[in-house]
Amino acid sequence: MALDDRKKKILQAVIEDYINTAEPVGSRSISKRSELNLSAATIRNEMGDLEEMGLLVQPHTSAGRVPSAQGYRLYVNDMMMKYEITANEMESMRLAMQNKINELDKIICDIASAFAKLTNLPVIGALPTAESGVVSNIKLVKCDEMTIMVIISDRSGIIKNKVLRLDYSISDEELLRLNNILNENLTGLTKNEIGFGNIMEVQNALGGNGDVFHSVLELVHSAVSEIDTKQIFVEGLSNIFRFPEYSDVDKIKVIFNALENKENLGKIVGTMQNLNSVKVLIGDEIPVEELKENSVILAPYRVSSTLTGIIGIIGPARMDYSKVISILEYFSGQMSTELAHNFGKELLITEGEENNG
């Protein structure tokens, strides 16, 4: 059965009505659209054909139709008109990003929270990570006689620092020697490339201070691992209560549990292979079983040429795709500009403390 222009127009009308009302759409309401100029009987027959094609679903015998995941996919790919963002919406998004703070992870979560309030939808995101966690420099700084700070920078510019407390004092000369040997043997390597051979070379060059070396090496490995690992979050999860689809308490519990699981969030974010465009996941395309009645829209944002994060929206399958995609594209673009301007490559992500012994 062919999907001709008339069927496409009726399908588009059904989807747009359902997005606005959350109620099954009948042929009579569609027939009132002047641009179609079709009788209710004709529309009813066409809706029956669309149901046979798997593009519409009839939840109850006497009810109207609702779009299927396949119908939404066709709508997103071929039918929806681009939403034009209003000046007020642009200003709201600009104000949401205006408050500046020092830590990159904190500012991104704050921006995501503001975005959740603007869209009235839950926001899912991943903090920016380097495309390659390669050690660029290791610096050991003496805080006092028995405390040193280990500062590790990635080739992309991310900096991690961790405090190491020792069981004994270390001289400035010993610290400088250890610093130089670590850089000579470990810079230019990823965490996976720092293997037994490198470790033995450093150990042989050091001679003594093996305990300090192993403690520092653990911190280096941990810091580069953190740089490589995406930190994922959800903001505004309570926004789903606004939608009638989530009025069932048991369904709410399932969704909350699914979105509180970091592994699930990682699967969703992991679908984002192309970091240059928006990705739309509808129904079964979402790699988490408990979320397959929903939709996810993801977009990349950049802090620098090598630091990329992801921000997106999760909500009901009937979300206003055109509006959400336009707002998300605009917001992620503005977010990239703002973050690149304020942070560039000098990034302080986290601090930690370790004890030796």
N, C-alpha and C positions, 0 to 999 in steps of 0.2 A: 504494500500500500504506500503510495507516494505522499510525501509531506509537501503539499502545494502551498501557495501564498496564503490562501484563505485559512487553512489549518494553522499555519504559523501565526497569523494575526489573532486567531481565537486562542491559541496556546499562550501567546504573549499577554492577552487580555486576562486570561484566567490567572496566570502567575502574578501579574501586577495587582489584581484584585485580592488575591490570597495574601500577598505580602502586606497589603494595607489593612486587611480585616481579620486575618487568621481564621476565617470561617470558610467551609467548603463553598465553592462558587457554582451557582446554577446557571442554566442557559438563559433564564429570563433577565438576570442582572447583566449578562454580557450583551443581550440583544438591545439594551438601552444605550449602548455606545453608538453614537451617531456615525462614527467613521466606518463602522462595519456594515451598517445598513442591511442586516440579515434578520430573518425571523427567528423566534425562539426555537421553533421546530428544526430549522436548518442547523442552528448552532448546536442543538441537542444531538443531532445525528453526527455532526463533525466531532463533538466532544467524545461520543462513543467510539469513533474511529481513533481518536487520539489516545483513548484508554487502551484500545487493542494494540496500539503501537508502543505501549509502555510509557507514554509521556504524561498521562494523567492517571489518577487513582480515585476510585469512589469508595470512601471509608465506610459508608452505609448504603443500603439499597435505595433508600428514599432521599439520600443526601446529594449535594452537588459534588463536583470533583475538586481534587487538590493536586498540585504538581508532584510528580515522582522525582527521584534524584536525577534520572535521565532527562526529565523535562527541564529541571533547573540547569543541568549542564548545557543543554541546547540553548537555553535562554542566555546564559552567561557567554557562551562562545559566539552566538550569531544574532541575537535579537536585541539585547538591552541597549538603550541609549546612554551615552556618557553623561554622568551627572556633573553639572556645573556648580562648583563650590561657591557659596555666597561670600560676600565681603565680611559679613558678621562671623561666619564660620572660620574664615581665614584669620580674623582678628582673635577669635577665641583660642585657636591653636597657637598663634604667636604668643599670646599671654601665658598660655599653659607652659611654654618653654622658656619663659623670661627669667624665672628664678634660678640663679646660678649657685651651684655648690661645688665642692672640691673633688669629691670622689665620683669617678665615671659611673660605677655601678649604681650608686645612689641616685644620681641625676637621671639615669635612664629609667629606673623603677618609678621615680617621681613623675617623669614625663608620661610613662605608660599609665600610671594612675590617673593623671589628668585626662589622657586620651580616653580612658574607660568612662570617665564622667561625661565627656563630650559626646560619645557615641551611644552611651547607655548599653554597652555590650562588654562582656569580659574580654580582656586583652591578654594575649599570650606573647611572650617574647624571650629572646636569648641575648645575653650580653655579648658585646663584640669579642671575637677571638681572632688571634693571628692566623693567617692562612698557613703559616709554617712556624711552629714553636722552636726556633733555632736560637741557641744561646749566643748572645752578642757580647756580653761582658759580665764578669763576676767581680764584685767589689766587697771586700771585708773591711768593716769600719769598727774600731775599738770604742765601745761606749764607756767601759770602765775596766778594771784589772781582770774581771772574770766574765765580762759580757761583750759579745761582738754582734754587729748587725751584718747579715748577709744580704746583699743587694744584687739581684739577678735581673738583667735586662734582656728582652727578646729582640731579635733582629727587626721586628716591626715597630719597636719602641715601647712596648709594654714593660713596666717595671714592677717587680715583686720584691718586697723586703720582709725579712723574718729575723727575729732576735734569737740568738743562741747563747744560753747560759752555760758556762763551763764549770768543771769541778776544780780547776786550778787556773792560775794566771798564765797569760801568754804575752811575750814581749812584742814590742812594735816590730822588731827585726823578723821574728818568727812569723808574725801575721803578714808582713809584706812579702816574705818568701813564699808562704802558702798561697797568697793572692796571685802572685806572678805564675806559679806553677799550675794552678787551677786554670788560669786564662790561657796559658800556652797549650794545655792539653784538652780543654773542653769547649772553648769558643768555636762556633761554627757547627756544633753538633746538636741534634735533637735529643730528646730524652731516650728515644729508642736506640740511638747511636752511641750513647754513653755506656759502653759495655765493659767486660772484664779486662780487655786489653788496655783500655784507657785508664781504668782504675789502677791496674798494676803499674803502669808507667808513672802515674802520679805518686803512688805509694813508694816506688823505688827512688824517685827524685826527692821525696821528702825525707826519707830515712826515719825520723822520729815523728812525733805528733800525729800518730795514726788515728787516735780516737777523735781528735778535732777534725781531721780530714774526712773521716767517715760521716761524722755528724753534719759537716758542711755539705758533703756530697748528697746526703739524704734531702737536705733543704733545697739544693739545686734541682734535684730530680722532682721533688714535690712542687716547686715553683713553676717549672716548665710544664709539668702535668696540668697545673691549674690554668696556665695560659692556653694549653691545647683543649681543655674541657669547656664546653659551653655551659654557662650558668643560666638556667632557665627559670622563668617565673610566670605567675598569673596575677593580674590585677583586676579588681572589679568583678570578681566572680559572682557576687550577690546580685549583679545586674540581671541575671537570668530570671529572677523572680518577676521581672516586669512583663514577661511573655507568657501567654496562656498555655503554650506548649509545656511549660514547666510547672504547672499547677499541682501535678501529682507528687506527693511527698517522696514516694519510693523512687521515682525517676530522678528527683533532685539529688537524693542520696547517692545514686549510682554515678551521676555526672560529677558531683563534688569529689567523690572518691577517685574517679578516673583522672580528674584534673589536678588532684593533689599528689598524684603519683609522678615523680620526676621522670621515670622511665617512659611513661606514656607521653609526656610532654616532649621528651627527646625524640620519640618516634615521629611525632607531628612535625617538629622543627626539622628533623632529618630528611623530610620529603623535599625540602627546599634546596634543590641541586643548582638551579640557575639563580645566581645572586644578583641578577640585573633586572628582574621583572617580578610582578605580582604573581602569586600562585593561589588558585582557588581549589579547595578540596570539598567535594559534596558527597554526603552519604557514605557509601562503601569505599570511596577513595580515601577516607580518613583511616589511618592504620591502627585505630583503637576501637575494639568491638563495641564498647559501651557508648561511644560517641557517634555512631554511624547514622543517627537520625538528625544530625546537625551539619553545619558547614563551617569551614575554617578558611580564612583569607589571610595570607602571609605576604609581607613585603620586606625587602632588605633595607638596611640603613648603614651608612659608612662613617667611620670616624677618621680614617685615612685610607690610602690605597691598599693597605694590607690588613686593615681592621674592619670586619664586617659583622653586624648583628642582624637580628630578625625581630620584627614586631608584627603582630597580627590580631585578628578578631576571631572569636568563636561564638556561634549563636545558632538560632533555629535555621532550618533549611530555607525558610521563607524570608530570610533577611533581604533588605533592599540592596541587592548586589551592586547596582550601578552607583548608588550613593556611597556605600561603604568602600568600594574599590577606589573611587575618586578621592575620597577623604583620606584613605590609607596611603595612596600614592603621594598626595600632597603633603601629608603629615610626615611620612618617612623621608621625603625629600628635604623638607624644612629641618627635620631632626638631624639629618646628615650635615646640612650646612651649619647649623648651630653647634653641633658637637665638634666638627672639624675646626671651626673657628675658635672655640674656647679651649679645646684640649690638644688638637693636633697630635703630635707624637710624644708629648711629655705626659705620660699617664701614670698615675699612682692608683693601682687597683685595690690591693689589700695589704694588710700587715698581719704578721703572726708571731708567735713566740714559741721557742722550743727549748727544752732543757737537755743538757748533755749529761747522761747518767741518771 
